[in-house]
Amino acid sequence: MASTPDIHPQPTNQWPNDPAPLVGYLSRKALPIKRNDAEPLTREDVQFDLLHHIFNDRHKVFTPQAPSEDSKVHFCDLYVNALYMSHKCSKVLKDKMAETPAFAVELSKISLLTNVGRINTTMAFFPEMKTALRTYHPVPSLQKTDGNAQDAPRIKNCLKAALLPSELKNMPPSTPEEILQKSRAHQLPSTSIVNLIFVLANHAAPLASTHFDPPVNFLDLFLPINIASADRARAFLWLVFHYLEGPDQPNPYDDDYSRQHPGKVPWLRRLSDEEMLLENVDTPDEIEWGRTMSAQRNLFLQKLVNSIEKEKKVKAAASASRLTDPNSGRPRPFRIQQEGTRDKPYIHYLPPDRAPQMTHSVSDDHRLSYGSSRGPHRNMLQHAWQVVTSTDPLADSDEELHDEHVRLDYSRRVDVIARLRGRPPSPPPDQMPPDSSASSYPPPSSISDTREHRWRTVESWK
């Protein structure tokens, strides 16, 4: 078959030693539709005439993949039912498809473009979309019903879940050879129609030389090229039947060229520039509706930006008011502590049958004196109670003047620790007299009341 070189013109500035690009690379690179936000997708963008010929084909030659009363169904029913039976298809969407069959066909056409990669996952088809990750595009030729066309990511998730019951448990076939092997073994259907299109799109380059004449491949069927839409639709349906029903079965989409060249798709007639202008022509109503939806989208974006700016100004004003007004907002805990003082004195627990005793505060100018009078000696419990009821808890113990009872209490504590350890503290203290009632310490006037003395005493307990 002779092929025209004007489908994919080669660049003139290519280096002479560079290898030729792989088949399908150039078309694969430019496959997704690229449009700005709020820009309508025209009939030429979606190749409306191609989709019309595919979904309006009346040949009931495909094995149904969903419960059906007919032994064979046409492609439209095959694809719409596959989309409807997907477990990722929501109940609201299923109800809308059952209620409005025209919406189901329109959604299936958009899904087919998503299936082959012509519509990528950055597109959405409802104007109230807020995310910046996707762009909104009205599709006047495929949105003539009042149904929500969803967005491309949801459509693709629905397509990936459109599998046969047997493929839900096991991995579906991922190569054309696996699908042909099942169809030759009369395991019909060999795979789901959605999975077949995924496989054909992923293997467009290696299958190009098998079914097409260069430089055309499977993905080129969905691009705006100079091949008649009806012929491209026939070639697409020929491939679907070839893989789903088997290459050994008589293909109803054969023509003289495909019969003379087994494995090749039917003849693809080239169009002149004038003939291409007659295909995929937008109607005036579609052009007007596209402009209306674009204006609605721009108005929505303007309101969205204004609301965001207003919210930022409100937050900035609230932050400024909290900074200028110290009483506004949530108060933060703030405490100023000085050495030897607290916000509130600690209150010791006193039994109810005993009257509280007067506590004495200690300041830098007046220090508490416990008295040096020699009274009857207290035991350790009595001395502890005396300390609790007569000592100012806010006073620094290093600044207190030790009386005889305090020194006797220290001596008894050292004796207890020595008995527990089984040996005297190191360095050893002075020899204590046999009479435990007598004090082992020299008179109070000979004792240094400094922090250094207290530190030496504590270190000796270790």
Secondary structure, 3 states (H helix, E strand, C coil): CCCCCCCCCCCCCCCCCCCCCCCCHHHHHCCCCCCCCCCCCCHHHHCHHHHHHHHCCCCCCECCCCCCCCCCECHHHHHHHHHHCCCCCCHHHHHHHHHCHHHHHHHHHHHHHHHHCCCCCCEECCCCCCCCCCEECCCHHHCCCCCCCCEHHHHHHHHHCCCCHHHHHCCCCCCHHHHHHHHHCCCCCCCCHHHHHHHHHHCHHHHHHHHCCCCCCHHHHHCCCCECHHHHHHHHHHHHHHHHCCCCCCCCCCCHHHHHCCCCCCCCCECCHHHHCCCCCCCHHHHHHHHHHHHHHHHHHHHHHHHHHHHHHHHHHHHHHHHHCCCCCCCCCCCCCCCCCCCCCCCCCCCCCCCCCCCCCCCCCCCCECCCCCCCCCCHHHHHHHHHHHCCCCCCHHHCECCHHHHHHHHHHHHHHHHHHCCCCCCCCCCCCCCCCCCCCCCHHHCCCCHHHHHHHHHCCC
